[in-house]
């Protein structure tokens, strides 16, 4: 009888403990277990005894159904063994659906050149790779040669995440991936967006200061196909308006919108009011709102929320935001049939806010969950009273990412 081992993650240990780690690993191999997800973090751990690789070769069933593979590549240590592992896997499994490669800043060019041919061969050997993540606190340009192998996954690849990458024409190979639906550009050179010609429905951009003209150009290109948009950045007011206008003009079919560091401006209100299919909305800290207009803006915001909206996050993990500070006004004027509301617990300790939440629950009757950023800070008596109307849970338990 086979044991289903869905996830096995191995982390870095002192080399003196290697025999202790090797033993349970061998036991898993020889037990008839079937592995579905495998992660190796910090490649120095990969100073395995040679018999591990022999056991891998002899126990094909262990990883025959492996679907998710994650590799941390940190330095010269363990590079040869990672290559050996990949060669073993390439011979015996072609079902990898998700591959994540994390390159640490310590990783040297020599190590990358050693590993690249094996990685390219491994990627080519897979028949149904759908998700590819190139990640790291440093992503050297020597790694980009690996991208060429994605040409062999052009019929299956659906999601790509690039983190910490600079501009390179080698990424143009992604244009051949006709089923690419999700693209995440995180802390990358924004020029990358210009060379890609794709039809995607989910776009995530994260940078300390995004290039708004390039972003507007991309939004115009993908237009009505875009359904999920996540932007994490800091913008000056003028560029913020350009971005909001572009979303409003080119992307009418958005169902998921996530924007941080955004002002509660009339442009934002116009955009939200025009998104007739919006179901999920997450807004971060709302700045640059005149003090004497804050309550009015919050009331206007509540009133323009669409009837399709089911999920509202006005905290994004931050304890106190403008919308959160006026949660009573927001709830008193909101008619959207929310099922999930994510807020801070701080302001719920106020009686007026507690009454507003209870009032919304009894008036709209759709709210199932309230996610709280500081769940443990909510008073015991208030918690007991609110739980008569709605289920209170920690923020992270119900947060939805695009």
C-alpha positions in Angstrom: 0.0 0.0 0.0 1.5 3.4 -1.1 1.8 6.4 1.3 0.8 9.7 -0.3 3.4 12.3 0.7 2.1 15.5 -0.7 4.8 17.9 0.5 8.4 17.4 1.5 10.5 20.5 2.2 14.1 20.2 3.2 16.0 23.1 4.7 19.6 23.9 5.4 21.2 22.1 8.4 24.6 22.0 10.0 26.7 19.5 8.1 27.1 17.5 11.3 23.4 16.6 11.1 23.5 15.5 7.4 23.5 11.7 8.4 20.4 12.3 10.5 18.6 14.0 7.6 19.8 11.4 5.1 18.3 8.5 7.2 14.6 9.7 7.1 15.0 10.7 3.5 16.1 7.2 2.7 13.2 5.8 4.7 10.7 7.9 2.7 12.3 6.6 -0.5 12.1 3.0 0.5 8.6 3.1 2.1 6.6 3.3 -1.1 5.7 6.9 -0.5 4.6 9.0 -3.5 5.7 12.6 -3.5 3.7 15.4 -5.1 5.5 18.5 -3.9 9.3 18.8 -3.2 11.2 21.9 -2.0 14.9 22.2 -1.3 15.9 25.4 0.5 19.5 26.5 0.8 21.6 24.2 -1.4 24.4 23.6 1.1 22.0 21.0 2.5 22.4 19.1 -0.7 25.7 17.6 0.4 23.9 14.3 0.4 25.6 11.0 0.6 26.0 9.5 -2.9 23.7 6.7 -1.9 20.8 9.1 -1.8 21.1 9.6 -5.6 21.4 5.8 -6.0 18.2 5.4 -4.0 16.4 8.0 -6.1 17.4 6.1 -9.2 16.1 2.9 -7.8 12.8 4.3 -6.4 11.2 5.9 -9.4 7.7 5.5 -7.8 8.7 8.0 -5.1 8.7 11.0 -7.4 6.8 9.6 -10.4 3.9 11.9 -9.7 5.9 14.9 -8.6 4.1 18.1 -9.7 5.7 21.0 -7.8 9.5 21.5 -7.5 11.2 24.4 -5.7 14.9 24.9 -5.6 17.0 27.4 -3.7 20.4 28.0 -5.3 22.7 29.8 -2.9 26.4 29.2 -3.8 28.9 26.7 -5.2 28.1 24.2 -2.5 25.6 21.6 -3.7 25.5 22.7 -7.3 26.7 19.4 -8.6 24.2 17.6 -6.4 21.3 19.7 -7.6 22.4 18.9 -11.2 22.4 15.2 -10.3 19.0 15.5 -8.8 17.6 17.2 -11.9 19.1 14.6 -14.2 17.5 11.8 -12.1 14.1 13.6 -12.2 14.4 14.4 -15.9 14.8 10.7 -16.7 11.8 9.5 -14.7 9.2 12.2 -14.4 7.6 14.5 -16.9 4.6 15.7 -14.8 6.0 18.8 -13.2 3.4 21.5 -13.4 5.1 24.2 -11.2 8.8 25.0 -11.1 10.3 27.7 -8.8 14.0 28.7 -9.0 15.4 31.0 -6.3 18.8 32.4 -6.8 20.6 34.0 -3.8 23.0 36.9 -4.2 25.9 34.7 -3.1 25.4 32.5 -6.2 28.4 32.9 -8.5 28.5 32.9 -12.3 30.6 29.7 -12.4 27.8 27.9 -10.4 25.2 29.1 -12.8 27.1 28.1 -15.9 27.6 24.6 -14.3 23.9 24.2 -13.6 22.3 25.9 -16.6 22.6 23.1 -19.1 21.0 20.6 -16.7 18.2 23.1 -15.8 17.5 23.7 -19.5 17.4 19.9 -20.2 15.1 19.4 -17.2 12.6 22.1 -18.4 12.6 20.7 -21.9 11.9 17.2 -20.6 8.6 18.3 -19.0 5.3 17.8 -20.8 2.9 19.9 -18.8 4.7 22.8 -17.1 2.1 25.4 -16.3 3.8 27.7 -13.7 7.3 29.1 -13.8 8.8 31.3 -11.1 12.2 33.0 -11.4 12.8 34.4 -8.0 15.6 35.6 -5.7 17.2 38.5 -3.8 19.6 38.6 -6.8 18.7 37.2 -10.2 22.0 37.3 -12.3 21.7 37.8 -16.1 23.5 34.5 -16.6 20.3 32.8 -15.5 18.3 34.2 -18.4 19.6 31.5 -20.7 17.3 29.1 -18.9 14.4 31.1 -20.2 15.0 29.8 -23.7 13.9 26.4 -22.6 10.4 27.7 -22.0 9.9 27.6 -25.8 9.4 23.9 -25.3 6.5 24.7 -22.9 4.7 27.2 -25.2 1.6 25.1 -25.4 1.2 24.5 -21.6 2.7 27.5 -19.8 0.0 29.5 -18.1 1.7 31.5 -15.4 5.1 33.3 -15.1 6.5 35.2 -12.2 9.7 37.2 -12.6 11.3 38.7 -9.5 14.4 40.9 -9.5 15.1 40.7 -13.2 16.6 43.3 -15.5 15.9 43.9 -19.2 16.9 41.1 -21.6 15.6 40.3 -25.1 15.7 36.6 -24.0 12.4 37.1 -22.3 10.8 37.6 -25.7 10.4 33.8 -25.8 7.4 34.3 -23.6 5.6 35.8 -26.6 5.4 32.3 -28.0 3.5 31.0 -25.0 0.0 31.4 -26.4 -1.7 30.1 -23.3 0.1 32.5 -20.9 -2.7 34.0 -18.7 -0.9 35.2 -15.6 2.1 37.5 -15.5 3.8 38.8 -12.3 6.5 41.4 -12.7 8.0 42.0 -9.2 10.9 44.4 -8.5 12.0 44.1 -12.2 13.2 46.5 -14.8 9.9 47.9 -16.2 11.3 47.8 -19.7 10.5 44.1 -19.6 6.9 44.9 -20.0 7.5 46.6 -23.3 9.0 43.6 -25.1 6.2 41.3 -24.2 3.3 40.8 -26.5 0.8 38.7 -24.6 -2.9 38.2 -24.0 -3.3 37.7 -20.3 -6.1 38.0 -17.8 -4.1 38.5 -14.6 -1.3 41.1 -14.2 0.6 41.8 -11.1 3.2 44.6 -10.9 5.2 45.4 -7.8 8.0 48.1 -7.7 8.9 50.9 -5.3 8.0 53.3 -8.2 6.5 51.9 -11.3 6.9 53.4 -14.8 3.4 54.7 -15.4 3.7 55.4 -19.1 4.9 51.9 -19.7 2.1 50.5 -17.5 -0.5 52.5 -19.3 0.8 51.2 -22.6 0.5 47.6 -21.4 -3.0 48.2 -20.0 -4.1 49.6 -23.4 -2.6 46.5 -25.1 -4.3 43.8 -23.0 -7.4 45.9 -22.5 -10.7 44.0 -22.3 -9.0 40.7 -21.6 -7.7 41.8 -18.2 -9.7 40.5 -15.3 -7.3 40.6 -12.3 -5.0 43.5 -11.7 -2.6 44.0 -8.7 -0.3 47.0 -8.4 2.0 47.7 -5.5 3.9 51.0 -5.8 4.2 54.6 -4.7 2.9 57.1 -7.2 2.9 60.9 -7.3 -0.6 62.4 -7.7 -0.3 63.3 -11.4 0.9 59.8 -12.4 -1.7 58.2 -10.1 -4.4 59.9 -12.1 -2.9 58.7 -15.4 -2.9 55.1 -14.2 -6.5 55.3 -12.9 -7.7 56.8 -16.1 -6.0 54.1 -18.1 -7.7 51.3 -16.1 -11.0 53.0 -16.5 -10.6 53.5 -20.2 -9.1 50.2 -21.3 -10.0 47.5 -18.7 -13.8 47.4 -18.2 -13.9 43.7 -17.3 -11.8 43.7 -14.1 -13.3 41.5 -11.4 -10.3 41.7 -9.0 -8.5 45.0 -8.2 -5.7 45.5 -5.7 -3.9 48.8 -5.4 -1.7 50.0 -2.5 -0.7 53.6 -1.6 -3.6 55.1 -3.5 -5.4 58.4 -2.7 -9.1 58.4 -2.1 -9.5 60.7 -5.1 -12.4 61.5 -7.4 -10.5 59.6 -10.1 -10.5 56.4 -7.9 -14.2 56.8 -7.2 -14.9 57.2 -10.9 -12.9 54.1 -11.7 -14.6 51.9 -9.1 -18.0 53.2 -10.1 -17.3 52.1 -13.7 -16.2 48.6 -12.9 -19.5 46.9 -13.3 -18.1 43.4 -12.9 -15.9 44.1 -9.8 -16.1 41.3 -7.2 -12.9 41.7 -5.2 -11.5 45.0 -4.1 -8.4 45.7 -2.0 -7.2 49.2 -1.2 -4.1 50.2 0.8 -3.3 53.4 2.7 -5.3 56.3 1.2 -3.2 59.4 1.4 -3.4 63.0 0.0 -7.1 63.3 1.1 -7.8 66.8 2.5 -8.7 66.4 6.2 -12.0 68.3 5.9 -13.1 66.0 3.0 -12.2 62.6 4.5 -15.7 61.7 5.8 -17.3 62.9 2.6 -14.9 60.9 0.4 -15.5 57.7 2.5 -19.3 58.2 2.2 -19.0 58.6 -1.6 -16.7 55.6 -1.8 -19.3 53.5 0.1 -22.1 54.6 -2.1 -20.4 53.9 -5.5 -19.3 50.3 -4.6 -20.9 48.1 -7.2 -23.7 45.6 -6.5 -21.3 42.8 -7.8 -18.8 43.3 -5.0 -18.4 40.4 -2.6 -15.0 41.0 -1.1 -13.6 44.2 0.4 -10.2 44.6 1.9 -9.5 48.1 3.3 -6.6 47.0 5.5 -4.1 45.1 3.2 -2.4 43.9 6.4 -2.0 47.5 7.8 -3.5 48.1 11.3 -5.1 51.5 10.5 -6.0 53.1 7.2 -8.3 56.0 6.2 -11.2 53.8 5.2 -10.7 51.7 8.3 -10.7 54.9 10.5 -14.2 55.7 9.2 -15.5 52.2 9.2 -18.8 53.3 10.7 -19.5 55.8 7.8 -18.4 53.2 5.3 -20.7 50.5 6.6 -23.7 52.8 7.2 -23.7 53.8 3.5 -22.6 50.6 1.8 -25.2 48.6 0.0 -23.0 46.1 -1.8 -23.7 42.5 -0.8 -20.3 41.7 0.8 -19.5 38.2 1.8 -16.1 39.0 3.2 -14.8 42.2 4.8 -11.2 42.6 5.9 -10.4 45.3 8.4 -8.3 46.2 11.4 -9.6 45.1 14.8 -8.4 48.4 16.4 -11.4 50.5 15.4 -13.9 47.8 16.2 -13.2 48.4 19.9 -15.3 51.6 19.5 -19.0 51.3 20.2 -20.1 53.3 17.1 -18.1 51.0 14.8 -19.4 47.9 16.4 -23.0 49.1 16.0 -22.3 50.0 12.4 -21.0 46.5 11.6 -24.0 44.9 13.4 -26.3 47.3 11.5 -24.7 46.3 8.1 -25.1 42.6 8.9 -28.8 42.9 9.8 -29.5 45.2 6.9 -27.7 43.5 4.0 -27.6 39.9 5.4 -24.8 38.6 3.1 -21.7 39.1 5.3 -20.2 35.7 6.3 -16.7 36.6 7.5 -14.8 39.6 8.9 -11.0 39.2 8.7 -9.1 41.1 11.4 -5.5 42.3 11.0 -5.0 42.4 14.8 -7.3 39.6 15.6 -6.2 39.2 19.3 -6.6 42.9 20.1 -10.4 42.8 19.9 -12.0 42.9 23.3 -13.6 39.7 24.6 -17.1 41.2 25.2 -17.1 42.9 21.8 -16.0 39.7 20.1 -18.9 37.7 21.7 -21.4 40.3 20.7 -20.2 40.5 17.0 -20.1 36.7 16.7 -23.9 36.6 17.0 -24.0 38.2 13.5 -20.8 37.3 11.7 -17.8 34.9 11.9 -14.6 36.7 13.0 -11.3 35.2 11.7 -7.6 36.3 11.5 -7.0 38.4 8.4 -4.6 35.9 6.8 -7.2 33.1 6.9 -9.5 34.7 4.3 -7.3 37.1 2.3 -7.5 36.5 -1.4 -4.6 37.1 -3.8 -4.9 37.5 -7.5 
